[in-house]
Every structure is written in C-alpha cells, then in structure tokens.
Amino acid sequence: MKTNFVAIAAAGLLGISSLDGQVIQGGLFAGVSTAEINIKNLNTTLRKDANGTSLWGLEGGVFLKAKLGPVYIKPMALASYQAGQVILNNRDGSIQTSNFNSGRIETPVLFGVNLIGPLLSIEAGPAYNWIFYANTKADGNIAVQTSALGYRVGAGTEFGRLLFGIAYEGMINNSSSDNTRFEMPMELVFNIGVRLGNQKESR
C-alpha cells in the first residue's frame, strides 16, 4: 500500500504539469506545529501507554499546485519532526514523564478553492504518513507500525511569491489490535512557503 500511495503522489508531483488549461506552481514549504499524541498497547512489560498534549514540531518540504480556475490540487512531500514530554502510564498503575521525539515523511494530496483570489483559499485532503522512528528517553525506540493514514485541512493566503497558511491534521496507524498503536489526533501547523521558478500557464 505504501508503495502504491507514494507512486501516485510522485506521479502527481512530476506529471501534473501535463494537464491542459492549468496554471502550474511549485515551491518550498516550512512550518512549526503543536500536536497531541497517544501511543497505546506499548509492547513492554512495564509500560501500558503514553500520552502527550503539548508537543512542538517542525516540517519542511516541497509542493506543486495545479490551478484550474478557482480550484486547484496541491500534492506535497514533507519531512516532519515532533518532540516534547509525554506521560507514561505503567502497568502497575503508576505514571512518569519522559522526553519523546518522532519523525515521519508525509505526502498530503490537497484539493482547494480560492475564495477571494489569492488572498484566501481553503483546502483539504488525505495524507499518507511513513513513521521512520519514535522513541522516549526512558525506554528508547518504540516499535510502531510505519504506515499511517491521515488528513489535512487548512487555509492560506498569497503575497507575490510568498505563501502563508494554517493547517489542522490528524493521523492514525493501520495497526492490528495486538500491535502498538500510534495516534496523532491533533496537529496544528503554521507554515510559510515560497513559490519558485516562473509560473507556467497552458494556452
């Protein structure tokens, strides 16, 4: 499934410029975020689960934006990092805190509409996530399923080549009931982007 999704995203990023009647834009994106996480069914004899409500994060990557009138499609490829303190719930009923960090590759495919030209747009779409590590200082690496599906919704504005936006997203593992389950029910992202190159418009 991961291979198919990434292939589709790559095809969108590389081949979408061949569509007739569209304006093609591309560029770089970066952002800061705050997030919540839940890790359930930890596969250790000591821990049961972990929860964090005020993690901070960073993201960065590339995007393409194919416009057709007031609507557009925007595939993205992002590297994302989160860190902060989590509460570890032990199987004996006690709790403790520990530093946590994780990293993932995210490929949202967003569909949007310009409400007031470039001054205001809204967008939403699915996102595939590949979690390449997650660990706590107390226990080291946490074995989680690497594949996770999610969503991303947001709004943005453009001033020349600069793009500013806010996005809300969530993510959940496709894990079976006997595996550790890594959920990110909420992540709020504030981002800035820059459009590169010349704008290409089909005639």
ABEGO torsion letter per residue (X at the ends): XAAAAAAAAAAAAAAAAABBGBBBBBEBBBBBBBBBBBBBGBBBAABABBBBAABBBBBBEBBBBBBBEABBBBBBBBBBBBBEBBBBBBAAGBBBBBBBBBBBBBBBBBBBBBABEAABBBBBEBBBBBBABBBBAAAEBBBBBABBBBBBBBBBBBBEABBBBBBBBBBBBBBBAABBBBBBABBBBBBBBBBBEBBBBBX
